[in-house]
Amino acid sequence: MVTVEWVRLMAAYNTEMNGRLYAAASTLTEGQRREDRGAFFGSVHGTLSHLMWGDAIWMSRFAGWPAPGCGIKDSPALHPDWALMHAARRDLDARIEAWAEALEPAWLEGSLGWFSGAMGREISRPRWVLVTHFVNHQTHHRGQVHALLTGLGARTGDTDLPFILPETSFG
């Protein structure tokens, strides 16, 4: 079963890894960040924009935050300006960590219902399953970005959870 401690750890990991990816991506030219390199969302920039969209859509469901103003198809173009997206990412990560810090165990035990635009119908799933998906979605697309960055010669440093967060993160 997913615990609030696990959610907090994953939120901290999300923040750290996003910081590493954005730092590495900032060493590239604008053209390199926007070059379609065959990833599902095309480019480094497009994939990072989609990831922001995904985090925002899930947090709108989890905590009532404003939903992004577009659907998944337009998510790679949601944040057209690199500097503004980078600043928005830092803010979003801080808000996700604050949400995780305030999370109560009982919330994870309940279910969440919403209308899925992708599936075209109402859906309901256990919250702990959805939070697991939220984290997996982040990790999946960060992995894609990591591969794109590596292919462009940029480096993020270590990505292994047990070695990049302070020992105090593990309780």
Secondary structure, DSSP 8 states (H G I E B T S, - for coil): ---HHHHHHHHHHHHHHHHHHHHHHTTS-HHHHHS--SBTTBSHHHHHHHHHHHHHHHHHHHH-----SS-GGGGGGS---HHHHHHHHHHHHHHHHHHHHH--HHHHHSEEEEEETTTTEEEEEEHHHHHHHHHHHHHHHHHHHHHHHHHTT-------HHHHS-GGGG-
